[in-house]
Amino acid sequence: MLVVSECLSSKNVLTLRTYMDDKDDAKSFIRKFGKFDDSYWIQGNRLNKGSSSRFVMHNKWVCSFSLHRKVESSKKNQKCDAFIDILIKIVTKGSKKNYEYLKRDPPLNTVIKINPFHSHNCGSADALKRLFIDPEVKSVFLKYFADGLSPSQAMKQNISRLRTLPNYIVSLANGALNPRPWTIYRLWHKYLEENYGSFKEPFERLEEKIPDYLNQGIHVVMDKTDPWVVLVVTSLNERAQKLKNSSEIIFMDSTSSCDVSMASVTVLLTATKGGAVPIGVLIHKQQTAVAYEKGFKMLMDNFPLCFNGLTYPKIIMTDDSMAEKKAIQEIWPQTTQILCIFHFLQAEWRWLMSSSSNILPVNRQQLMQLFRKAVYAKNHEDFQDVVNEINHLEGNQSFKDRFNENLKRSQEWSMSYRNENLITRNNQTNNYSEATIRILKEIILERTKAYNVVALVKFISIIWDKYFINRLLDFAYNRRNQKDYELQLTKMKSVDPNSILQIDEFLYKVPSSKDSKKFYDVNTIIGWCSCYSGKQGGFCKHQALLKQYYDIEFPNSPVTDSNERHKLALLALGIRDCPPKPFFEDLNELPTPQTSIMEKENLKTTREKTNLQLCYKDFSNNLQDGDIENDPNIRPSIPLNNNQSLNDKFTEKWEDFTNSINRLGELLQQDVSETSIRHLSVFTKKIKNIDTTSQAVDFIINNSSSSKRGRNIRVQPTSVARRRGTYKGNHRIGAGRPPTEKSTAGRNSLLNKNKKKVVKRKHNLVQSITNNQANAKCH
């Protein structure tokens, strides 16, 4: 508390004599006086008069609307004479002799001179908005910036914070508490320069941050020589390098314009059961072969066994970039390079659509169909037949020359070669890379360029890495459905599981779903099947049947049990932070390790058919005894005659439904029209799209319930009859005057109804070929 011992006043200046210990007491007085004076003028400039051996501090604060450091025409130059002058003297034996106020107890070592009279309005919103930002508010904004908020987001967050204060109406007008945008952006640029270095020379600041990144388990390696390259490998990337898939196939893609310096980002991905995860990210200046070679070599020097203990991956899928392909051939000559089928076909279609191809428009679709036929040929014989057919075409010499040139590298794009020689897990396109790059630009960077390379490294190593971790945890926490796995099982409903033949420990023969005499070989270690869907190591319906009834873990299967979910959690979190395996078990999965597969199936069947409240105790006792299959009391809740009665009722109702459908068909046949045929086709299509039992139940409920007629509130027929003009129907009537025939306002106007809607072209290559038009770009 400040105790004033003496107070003098003359010519609008108030002089106070008191005791202060140091500068902190003076600053505390300034803050308290500024808040006591409702004008907040004290937030202005400070004039430091220096210090000497006679005093600790001598500072003078002037009004922010004074003449100090302002031009004559400035709006803030109100020539205000208000000020606060604080002088703190040193208390010594010598100073006490020359200054009588220091002889008192306590010594009055501080002299405060105040002129509180302003020459301008201090309480208006126009005056308050011009105040300098408060130091506490400044620290709040710096914290917002450190949390990743942009200037506009930080301003919105600060306004929301101010609205929680009691006197928020005045606070919102106060520039000290709610600074103007130019103040925030100036603070933002200052924050960027202090944390990320200068725009032209960012590598010095990046070198300073490398030890901090290393303490977080993030490896950042850079080469500043032209062209410069930066390698980023997080702890998640290191764990992904040890996956088996990282040695089978790597997906690679590059994107530019990621920061203000137009740096490029190249990501190397491996596929997991929870989506693709990078094994390393490269940031480089140019997309040239030299830059790629330097980046790949940097990866191999720091992580020589980054492909599951190997020095090279078996397969790398890229776009048709000559710089990438040349660098891969230089660093990993033993790797098989394949192309993304979609981009390869799209490039061919764009060439056919260009004027330089000299292909007539009427011939483009036929030539493209032949090209697609060559790409998707299932075996070598079919491929040779298509090649001979193309070579025997009449005319179109430019197309044949281009095809024969691509034929020299047919191993990169031919499906027949992949079916016979490669394990791609049915990955024929670079969708993993395309989706990952889109996540980086739209979610992580929010379609905004990073400040420089230092900021880009932070986005990639921290924010992007957390995104991959959260996505893996979604699968580990069983928050993603497995419709693909269920769909594969529905295709094998007609197959008897007892007809599966086991040849050895890892080889099985699974019958076909269409021909029971035909069998397919399934290798559970590789994740391979002799059917067309499983030839390249894809997960097919035959492997799904084995997994369902034999509980075999396939390397290419989706996440369906606690073991696979626990492995994904280990990949995302590491051994130290990962919860124990029982945490990832299903709701109906018992934590008893001795439970056999057949017991689990019986448990599942029992729980579907029994009343849980009546038989839970008996069920638990039977499980502890270990005798589940032979216990006659395991299903006491629902008697057999009850199931029999339900089946009889269903049979009776289904016969009535079939007779009603036949009667409906007879009535429709009496007056056949285009309308009835069209709606009958739509109804039939809906029924054909039903594949599972739950879909069938939902279809019956939705089409029989009277409460599922739509979201619109029904309008009575008499009200509809009273409506005039174009407002017939049960939709809402627009506000204002009803539109006339010449009016274009509202969706009900006649001009808008007759106007032809322009439909944007889809990013669909097959549809573009069918319509004989160029394919739309998605970026």
SESEDO-734270 format. One record per atom (N, C-alpha, C): y, x, z. Coordinates in steps of 0.2 Angstrom, whole numbers, plus 5000, padded with zeros to 4 digits. Each point is the difference from the previous one (the first is absolute). Example, Ala and Ser with C-alpha at 12.3 -4.5 7.8 and 13.67 -1.06 7.14 Angstrom:
2
497250665039500649965000500650045000500549984996500650045001500549965003
END
This chain:
779
499450045000500649965000500650045000500549994996500650034999500549985006500250045004500549995005500750034998500549964999500750024998500450015006500250065001500450025006500749994999500350014994500749994999500149984993500549954999500149974994500850004999500250024994500750004998500149974993500649974999500149974993500750014998500050024994500750014997499950004992500549964997500049994993499449984997499749955002499349974998499450055001500150055003499550055002499850005007499349995001499849995007499650075002500250035005499750065002499649995006499450025000499550005006499850075002499950015006499850065003499449985004499450044999499449985003499550065000499449995002499550065000499549994995499850044996499450004995499650075001499449994999499650065000500050044994499949974994499950034994500249964994499850024994500149964994499649935000499550005003499649945000500349945004500450025005500449955004500549974995500350054996500649984996499749954994499550024997499749964995499849935003499750005006499849935003500749965001500550035002500649965001500349984994499950044994500249974994499649944998499450005001499649954997500149935005500150015006500249955004500649974999500550044999500749984998500049964993499650034996500049974993499749935000499549995004499749935001500449965004500450025005500549965004500549984995500350044996500549984995499649974994500249944999499649964995500150024993500550044999500250024993499550054997499650045004499650054998500350054996500750015001500450054997499750075001499750015006499850075003499550034996499749964995499450034996500350044994500750025000500350034995499950085000500450044997500050074999500150035007499850065001500150045006500450074998500550025004500350064998499950055006499650054998499850055005500550055001500450015005500550055001499750065002499450015001499750065002499950015007499850065003499950015007500250075001500150025006500150065002499750015007500250065003499850015007500349965005500549964999500449965004499749935001499749984995499749935000499349994997499649955002499449994997500049974993500449945000500149974994500749974999500249994994500749974999499949974993499949935000499949964994500449955000500249984994500549944999499649954994500049945002499749954996500649954997500049994994500549964997499749944997500449954999499849944997499850014993499449964998499850014993500549984995500549965002500549984995500650045001500050065002500550055001500250044993500550045000500250044994499550064999499650015005499650065000499550004994500050054996499550014994500049944995500549974999500149944995500650014996499949984994500550004995500549945001500650004997500549965002499849934998499649994994499949934997499349975003499750045005499449975003500149945004499549954999500149945004499950015008499650065001499950015007500650045003500550024996500650045003500549955002499949985006500549955004500550045004500050065000500450055004500049985007499449985003499949985007500150065004500450005006500150055005499550005006499549965000499649995006499550065000499950035006499650065001499850005007499550055001499750025006500050075001500350035004500050085001499650015007499550045000499650025006500150085001500250025005500050075002499650015006499550055000499650015006500150085002500350015005500150075002499550035004499950075000499550035004500350015007499649995005500150005007499850075003500550055001499950065003500550025005499950055003500550025005500750024997499950034994500750014997500349944997499649964998500449934997500249965005499750005006500349965006500750035002500150064999500750035003500549974995499949994993500549984996500049934998499649965003499949934998499949965007500549975002500049965006499449955001499949974994499549945000499350035002499950064998499350035001499950015008500550005004499950025007499849945004500049944997499849945003499249995001499849965004499249995000499949924999499649994994499850054995500650024996499950064996500650024996500149964994500649984999500249964994500050054994499450024997500050044994500149974994500149944999500049964994500649964999500350014994500649964998499949964994500149935001499849964994500749964999500250014993500649974998499849954995500249935001499849954995500649964998500049994993500449954997499649944997500049955004499549954998500349944995500650024998500449954996499950014993499749964996499950014993500549964996500250034994500549974996499749964994499449975001499649964995499649955004499749954996499649955003499350045002499849995006499350035002499449955000500249945000499449955001499849964994500350014995499849964994499450044996499649964996499450024997500250064995500649994997500250054995500150075003500250005007500150065003499450035003499549955002499450035003499550034995500149974994499550034995500150074998500750025001500250074998499850055005499749985006499850055005499550054998500050065003499450044999499449985003499450024997499449995003499950025007499749965004499950035007499450055000500050055004499550055000499349975002500049955004499349975002499849964994500449964996499849974994499850054995500350054999499850054996499350035001499850015006499350025002499549944998500249945001499649954998499850004993500650014996499950004992499550064998500150065004499650064998499349985002499949965005499349985002499749964994500449954998499849964994499850044994500450054998499850044995499450045001499950035006499450035001499449965000500049935001499549965000499849984992500450024996499949984993500449954997500549975003500449954998500650034995500149964995500650024996500649985003500650024997500749985003500049925000499949974995500049925000499649975005499450035001499549975005500350025007500250065001500350015006500649965002500449984995500649965002499849935002499549974996499749945002499750005007499650055001499750015007500550005006500650044998500550015005500449935001500149964995500349935001499549965004499450004999499549965004500050025007500150075001500150025007500649975004500650014996500649975003500049935001499649964996500049935001499749985007499650045003499749995006500550015006500650034999500550025005500449935002500250005006500449945002500649984995500450064999500649994996499950024993499549984997499850034993500649984995500449955001500449984995500650064999500250025006500550064999499750064999499350015002499750064998499850014993499949954996499950004993500650034996500649985003500650024997500250075002499750035005500250075002499750054996500450044997499750064996499750055004500150015007499750045004499349985001499849945001499449975001499649984993500449984996499749974993500450044995499850064998500450044996500049974993500550024996500049984993499550044995499849974995499550034996500150074998500650024998500250074998499950055005500149985007499850045006499350015000499649954999499350015001499750044994500249994994499850044995500250085001500650015002500250075002499550035005499949965005499550025005499350014998499849964995499450004997499950074996500550014996500050074996500050065004500449995006500050065005499350015003499749945001499350015003499550034995500149984994499550024995500150084999500650025000500150074999499850045006500149985006499850035006499250005001499749954998499250005001499750024994500249994994499750024994500350064996500550035002500350054997500449984994500350054996500449984995499649974994500449974995499749974994499750064996500450054999499850054995499550055002500050025007499650055003499649975006499549964999499649965005499550045003499850064997499450035002500150045007500650025002500150035006499949955006500249944999499849955005499349995001499749994994499349995000499650055003500250074999499650055004500149995007500649985003500149995007499549945003499949964996499649945002499250014999499850054997499350014999499650015006500350045005499650015007500049935003500549965000499949935003499549964997500050004993499449964997499350035002500050075000499350035002499849975007500549995005499849985006499749935000500249964995499849934999499450004996499750054998499450014996500149994992500650014998500249994993500250074997499650024995500150064996500550004995500550035000500550004995500150074997499850024994500050064997500550004994500450054999500549994994500050074997500250004993500150054996500749994997500550045002500749994997500250034993499550044998500150034993500049944995500450014995500049954994499450004996499749944999500149945003499749995007500549975005499850005007499449945001499650025004499549955002499949995008499949945002499949995007499349965001499650035004499349975002500049975007499849935000500049975006499349975002499750025005499349985002500149985007499949945002499949975007499350005003500049995006499350005003499649954997500349944998499549954996499850034994500450034996499850034994499450055001500150045006499550055001499349975001500049945004499449965001499749974994500549984995499749974994499750064996500250065000499750054996499350025002499849975006499350015002499549944998500349954997499649954997499650024994499449965000499650024994500349984993500449945000500349984994500550054998500350045004500550054998499750064995499350005001499750054995499749974994500049935000499749964994500649994995500549975002500649984995500650005003500550034997500750015003500549964995500449965002500549964996500750045001500350014994500650045001500649964995500650005003500549974996500750035002500550004996500650035002500649954999500550005003500649964999500650045002500649994996500650035001500549965003500650035001500649965002499949985007499750045004499849985007500650025005500450054998500650015004500650014995500650025003500650014996499950064995499650055002499950054995499549994995499849944999499549984995499350035001499850025006499450035002499449964998499450034998499449964999499550015005499649945001499550005005499349994997499650055001499349994998499549995006499649954999499549985006499350014997499650035004499350014999499649955005499749954997499749955004499250005000499749985006499349995000499949935002499449974997499949935002499649995007500249955004499649995006499949925000499649985005499949935000500649965003500550035001500649975002500650014995499850024994500550024995500150074999500450024996500150074998500450045005499950065002500350045005500250074997500650035000500150064997499750065004499850054996499750065003500650055000500549994997500650045000500549974995500750025002500549984996500450064998500250004993500450054998500749974998500650045002500649984998500350064996500249994993500250064996500649984996500350054997500649994996499949974993499550024997499849984993499349984999499949964995499349984998499850044995499950065001499850054995499350035002499750034996499350035001500150065005500650045000500150055005500149975007500349955001500149975006499449975003499649974996499349975002499650065002499950054996499650065002500250035006500750005002500250035006499849965006500149934999499849965005499349995002499550004994499350005001499850075004500350054998499850075003500250005007500649975002500250005006499549965005499849944997499549965003499350045002499850044995499450045001500150065004500550035000500250055005500049985007500249955002500149975006499449965003499749974995499449955001499550024995499650055000499650024995499349954999499849975006499549964999500249925002500549984996500349945001499649944997499550024996499649954997499349995003500049985006499449995004499650075000500350055001499750075001499950034993500249974995500050034993500750034998500050044995500650034998500349964994499749954998500249964994499749945000500349944998499749944999499649994994499549965000499649994994500349964995500549955002500349964995500850005002500450004995500749995002500249954994500349945002500349954996500750005000500350014994500750004999500249964994500749994999500349984994499950054994500249984994500050054995500650055000500150045005500550045001499850074998500250034995499850074998500150055005500650005004500250045005499550005006499849945002499549995005499350034998499849984994499350024998500050084999500550034998500050074999500050045006500349975005500050035007499349995003499749945000499449995002499550054997500050014994499550044996500150075003500650025001500250075002499750015008500149965004499950015007499249985002499849944997499349985001499749994993499850054997499650004994499449965000499650005005499449965001500049935001500649975001500149935001500049964993499749955000500049954995500649965000500450004995500649964999499949934996500249955003499949934997500749975000500149954995500649974999499949935003500649975002500149935002499949964994499549954999499949964995500549964998500449975005500549964998500650034997500250065002500650044997499850034993499350015000499850034993500049944995499849945002500049954995500849974999500450015005500649974999500450054995499950075001500350054996499849984992499449994999499749984993500449944998500049955004500449944997500750014999500350045004500750014999500150044993499550044999500150044994499949954994499549965000499949954995500649964999500449985005500549965000500750034997499950075000500650044998500150004992500650014998500150004993499750074997499950055004499850074998499350004998499649955002499349994999499849984993500549974997499949974993499449954999499949975006499449955000500349934999499849964995500249934999499949965006500449955002500049965006499349964999499849984994499449965000499350045002500150064999499450055002500050025007500549995004500150045006499449975005499949935000499649985005499250024998499950004994499350024998499950075002500450044998500050085002499950015007500449965004500050015007499349975003499849954998499349975002499550064999500050034994499550054998500150065005500650025002500150055004499849995007500149935003499749985006499350005000499749984995499350004999499750075001500350054997499850075001500050025007500649985003500150035007499549975005499849934999499649975004499349994998499850054995499350004998499550025006499549965001499550015006499650065000499850024994499650064999500250044994499650064999500250044995499949974993499549964999499849974993500549954998500249965005500649954998500650044999500250055003500650044999500050034993499450034998500050034993500049944995499849945001500049954995500849984999500450005006500749984999500350064996499950065002500350064997499949994992499449994998499849994993500449944997500049955003500449944998500750024999500350045004500750014999500150054995499650054999500150054995499849974993499749944999499949974994500549944998500550005004500649954999500350024993500349954997500450014994500750015002500350054998500750015002500150025007500649995002500250015007499850075002500250054996499850075001500350035006500649985002500350035006499649985006499849945000499649975006499450055000499650014995499450035000500150085002500650034997500150065002500150015008500449955002500250005008499349995004499649964997499449995004499550065000500050034994499550065000500350065004500750005001500350055004499849985008500049945002499849985006499350015001499650004995499350005000499850075003500450054999499850075002500050005008500349965003500050005007499849935003499449974997499849945001499750005007499850065003499750005007500549975005500750014998500549985005500149925000499849974995500149925000499549964998499450034998499449964998499649975006499949945000499649965005499350025000499850014993499350024999499850075004500550054999499950065004500049995007500449965003500149995007499349975003499849954996499449975002499450045001500050054996499450055000500050065004500750025001500150075003500450005007500449955001500550005005499949955006500250025006500049955005500749995002500349944997500749995001500149945005499549975003500049945004500449954997499949994993500349954996500750005000500350065001500750015000500250024993500249954995500250024994500750004998500449985005500750014999500350035006500750025000500350045005500449955004499749955002500449955004500150025007499650045003500150035007500750044999500150044995500650045000500649964999499949954995500649964998500249965006499549975004500249965006500350055005499850065001500250045005500750024999500250024993500750024998500449945001499849944999500449945001500249995007499550015004500149995008500550055002500050064997500550055002500749984998500149984994500749984997500249945003499649955001500249935002500049995007499550025004500049995007500350065004499850064998500250055004500750024999500250014993500750024998500449944999499749945000500449944999500450004993499750034995500450014994500750035000500050055005500650045001499850075001500450054996499850075000500150035007499650045001500150045007500650054999500350025006500650044999499850074997499550035002499850074997499350015002499750064998499350015001499850005008500550025004499850005007499949925002500449964998499949935002499449974997499850024994499449984996499450025004500050065002499450035004499949955006500649985004499949965006499749934998500349974994499749944998499250004999499850064996499350004998499650025006500250055004499650025006499949955006500549965001500049965006500049934998500449974996500149934999499449984995499950034995499449994995499450015003499950055004499450015004499849955005500549975003499949945005499849944996500249994994499849954996499350004998499750064998499350014999499649995006500250025006499749995006499949935002500649964999500049935002499549964995500050024994499549964995499350025002499850065001499350015002499949975007500449995004499949965007499949934998500349974995499949934999499349994998499750054996499349994998499550015007500250055004499650025006500149945005500549975000500149945005499749944997499750004994499749944997500549954998500650024998500549954998500149994992499550034997500049994993499349974998500149944996499449974998499550044995499449984999499550034996499849954995500449974996499849954995499650034995500150064998499650044994499350005003499950025006499350015002499649935001500449955002499749945000499849974993500550014995499949984994499350044997500050065001499450034998499349975002500049985007499549975003499849934997500549974998499949934997499650004993500150064997499750014994499250015000499850025006499350025002499749945004500249945000499749955004499349984998499950014994499449984997499450055001500250065002499550065001499749995007499450015000499650005007500050075003500350015006500150075002499350035001499549965001499350035001499750034993500349994995499850034993500350074999500450025005500350074999499550055002499950054995499550055001500350075002499750035005500350065003499550064997500350044996499650064997500050065005500550025002500050055006500649995004500250055004500549985005500749984998500250034994500649984997500049964993499449994998500049974993499649935001500449954997499749935000500049974993499649954999500049964994500249935002500549974997500349945002499949954993499749945001499949964994500749974998500049994993500649974997500149935002500649975001500249935002499849954994500050034994499849954994499350014998499750065001499350014998499650035005499649965004499650035006499550054998499850014994499650054998500350074998500750005000500450064998500250035007500050065001500250045006500550054998500450015005500550064999499950055006500150064998499950055005500750015004500050015006500550015005499950065004500550055000500050065004500549995005499850005007500549985005500450065002499850064999500350065002500650014995499950004994500550004995500549944999499749945001500349944999500049994993499450004997499949994993499549954998500149964995499549954997500050014993499449984997499850014993500349944996500349955003500449954997500650024997500349964995500650034997500650015005500149955005500550015005499950055005499450035001499950055004499850074997500150004994499850074996500550055002500649995001500550055002500150005007499649975004500150015008500449945003500149954996500349945003499649965004500349965004499649955005499849944996499449994999499849944996499649955005499849944997499749955004499350025002499650054997499450025002500150045007500550045000500150045006500349965006500349944998500349965005499449965003499449984996499549975003499650055005499950064998499750055005500450015006500650004999500550015006499949945005500049944997499949945004499450005004499450014997499449995003499750065003500250064998499750065003500550045004500649985000500650035004500050074998500050024994500150064997500750024999500250065002500750024999500150034993500449984996500150034993500750035000500050064997500750034999500549974997499849954995500549964996500149935002499749985006500049935002500749985003500249945000500649985004499950005008500549995004499950015007499749935003499450005002499749945003499750015007500050065003499750005007500450055004499850005006500450045005500050084999499450024997499950074998500650024995500049964995500550024995500749995002500249955004500649995003500250065005499550025004500150065004500250064996499750014995500150064996500750004997500249944998500750004997500550015006499949985006500450015005500150075002499450044999500050075001500450044995500049974994500450034995500749995001500249945002500749985001500350045007499650005005500350025006499750075003499550024997499750065003499549995006499650055002499649995005500349995007500650035001500350005006500349935002500349974995500349935001499649944998499450014997499649954998499749965006500049945000499649965005499250014999499749985005499250014999499749954995499450014998499749964995499949935002499949985006499949935002500649964999500650035000500649974999500149964993499650034995500049974993499449964998499649985005499549954999500249934998499649964997500149944998500049955006500349944999500049955006499349985002499550004995499349985001499650055000500250075001499650055000499950035007499450005003499950025007500050085000500350025006500050075001499450035002499449984998499350035002499750044995500050075001499850044994499349994998499549975004499349994998499949944996500549964999499949934996499850024993499549974997499850024993500449954995499950024994500349964995499849935000499349995000499749935000500349965006500150035006500249975006500849984999500350044996500749984999500149944995499550004995500049944996499849945003499550005005499849945004500649985004500350055003500649985004500549964996500250034994500549974996499849934998499349994998499849934998500049955006499850035006500049965006500749985002500550045000500749985002500349954995499850004994500249954995499749935002499450005003499749935000499949985007500350035005499949985007500749995003500049965005500649985004500150065005500650034999500150065004500149995008500249945002500149995007499449985003499549984997499349985003499550065000500150044995499450055000500250075000500750015003500250075000499650055005499949965006499650045005499350024998499749954997499350014998499950054995500650004995500050054995500150075002500450015006500150075002499450025004499649965003499450025004499550024995499949964994499550024995500250064997500650024999500250064997499950065005500049995006499950065005499250015000499649954999499350005000499850044994500450004995499850034993499549964996499849945002499649964996500349944997500350004994500449954998499649964994499750044996499649974995499549955002499750015005499449965002500249955006500649995002500249965005500149934997499649955002500149934997500649975003500350025006500549975003500750024998500050054994500650034998500549954997499749944997500449954996499949935003500249995006499849945003500649954999500650024998500649955000499949954994499850024994500049964995499349984998499849955001499349984998499950004992499350014998499950004993500149934997499949955004500149934997500749994998500550035004500749994999500250034993499750064999500150044993499749964995499449975001499749964995500449934998500349975005500449944999500650024996500450065002500550024996499950014993499450034999499850024993499949934996499749955003499949944997500649964999500550015004500749974999500350034994500050075000500350034994499749984994499350004999499749984994500249934998500049955005500249944998500749994997500550045004500750004998500150044993499650054999500050044993499849954995499549965001499849964994500549954999500349975005500649954999500550044996500250065002500550034996499850024993499450014999499850024993500049934996499849955003500149934996500749984999500450025004500749984999500350044995499850074999500350044995499749984993499449985000499749974994500449944997500149965005500449934999500750024997500350055003500750024998500050034993499550044999499950024993499949954995499749945001499949954996500649964999500449995005500749974999500550044996499950075001500550044996499850004993499349994998499850014993500249934996500249955004500249944997500750014997500450045002500750014998500150085000499850044995500150075000500750014998500350055003500750024998500150075002500550034997500250075001500150025008500449955003500250005007499450015004499549954999499450005005499650074998499950024994499750064999500350065003500650005000500450065003499950005007500149945004499950005007499350015002499549984996499350015002499950074999500350044995499950075000500250045006500649985002500350035006499649995006499749945001499649985006499350044999499850014995499350044999500150075001500650034998500250075002500050015007500349955004500150015007499350005003499549964998499350005003499750064998500150034994499650064998500350065004500650005002500250065004499850005007499649955002499750005007499450045000500050055004499450055001499750005007500349995005499850005007499949935003499650005005500049945004500649975003500450055003500649985003500549974995500050034993500449974995499849934998499449995000499749934999500249955005500050025006500249965006500749984999500450054999500849995000500149964994499750014994500149954994499949935002499449995003499949935002500549975005500250045005500549975005500749994997500250054996500749994997500049954995499549984996500049954995499849935003499850005007499849935003500549985005500450055003500549985005500649974997500249955003500649974998500750045002499950045005500650045002500150064996499650014994500150064996500349984993500449965000500349984994500650044997500250055004500650044998500550005005500550044999500550015005500649954999500049974995500649954999499949945004500549975003500049945004499949944994499649965001499949944995500549955000500249984994500549954999499749934998500349955004499749944998500149974993499649974997500149984993500649964999500249965004500749964999500650055000499950055004500650055000500050044994499450014997500050044994500349954994499849945001500349954994500750005000500350005006500850005001500350064997499750054999500350074998500249994993500650034999500349994993500050074996500050004994500150064996499350055000500150065001499550055000499750015007500149965005499850015007499349965001499749984995499349975001499550045003499649985005499650045004500150005007499650055004500150005007500350065002500350044996500450065002500749985003500350055003500649985004500649994995500549965001500549994996500650065002500250034995500550055001500749975003500350045004500749985003500550004994500549965001500549994996499949954994500550004995500049954995499350014996499749954998499450004995500250044994499650044997500150034994500049954994500450024995500049964994499550034995500049974994499650034995500250074997500750015000500350064998500050055006499949985006500050055005499450055000500250065002499550055001499850025007500349965005499950025007499449975003499650035003499449975003499450014996499449995003499450014996499849934997500449955002499949934997500449984994500450054998500449984994499650004994500249964995499650004994500050074996500650035000500050064996499550065003500050005007499550055003499349984999499949934999499349984999499750024993500549994995499850024993500150074999500350045004500150074999499350045000499950044995499450045000500050065005499550005004500050055005499850074997500450055002499850074997499650035005499450024998499550035004500050074999500050045006500050074999499350034999500050054996499450034998499650035006499449995000499650035006499850074999499950045005499750064999499350005000499749984994499349984999499950034993499650054999499950034994499549964995499549975003499649954996500449954997500449975004500449944998500550024994500350065001500550034995499650014994499450035000499650014994499949934996499849955004499849944998500649964996500650015003500749984998500350044995499750064998500350054996500750025001500150025007500750015002499950065004500650045001500050065005499849985007499750045004499949995007500650015004500149955005500650015004499950055005500650035002500050065005500149975007499750035005500049975006500550055004500450044997500550045004500550034995
END
